């Protein structure tokens, strides 16, 4: 039969601990101390693992790190309303039944520089940090350009394979943010409409969420992406958010000095 000392030594060895020196504590007390320390170490390992997972998601998301709520100035009614809707969307992810209930889409529309991309990015950052939601941010125009080059069978840069890999990621990521949807275009080509519509429908069938960002209003967006694709949008549980405030981007004139620096060449004024 093992002595108390032998039990303590075996317990310490099993848990990777040094045999305690000094007065011998009773077995149950010592076991509780070891288990407490072990649990603390496990929690630390879990926190480090979570931190690494979050960093990996951020690394793959292609998000602008400056797109956070802390960096956003809520100085207009449309931005305040958008932030309120955005935070409700984020909070809803805490309800597992909501996440299983279907596919959800936020549709941000309005003119340039209103803060659409910034708020979409802030949503994504929060979802990554709070719920480890995988996110992918892409500009639609760049995807369509890659798709076009993927049909060049004489290319030596594996464009086709790369696009297939990206398409798979577009299908599987938890939250897909498509920015600049139909920017400077009144209508996508039929093949592009079909590809985008199929992408959205497949994501819908897998309960995957999307954020679409466009400069079009809703009527011209339907014309731009075509009826097949727009029907795909309508299948989602959609939150439409209109941005109507002033542009937040600097004017070019803001960065140009009003008077030329001394000592430099001053061209003749155009009369």
Secondary structure, 3 states (H helix, E strand, C coil): CCCHHHHHHHHHHHCCCCCCCCCCCCHHHHHHHHHHHHHHHHHHHHHHHHHHHHHHHHHHHCCCCCCCCCCCCCCCHHHHHHHHHHHHHHHHCCCHHHHHCCCEEEEEEECCCCCHHHHHHHHHHHHHHHHCCCEEEEEHHHHHHHHHHCCCCCCCCCHHHHHHHHHHHHHHCCEEEEECCCCCCCCCCHHHHHHHHHHHHHHHHCCCEEEEEECCCHHHHHHHHHHHHHHHHHHCEEEEEEECCCCCCCCHHHHCCCCCCCCCCCCCCCC
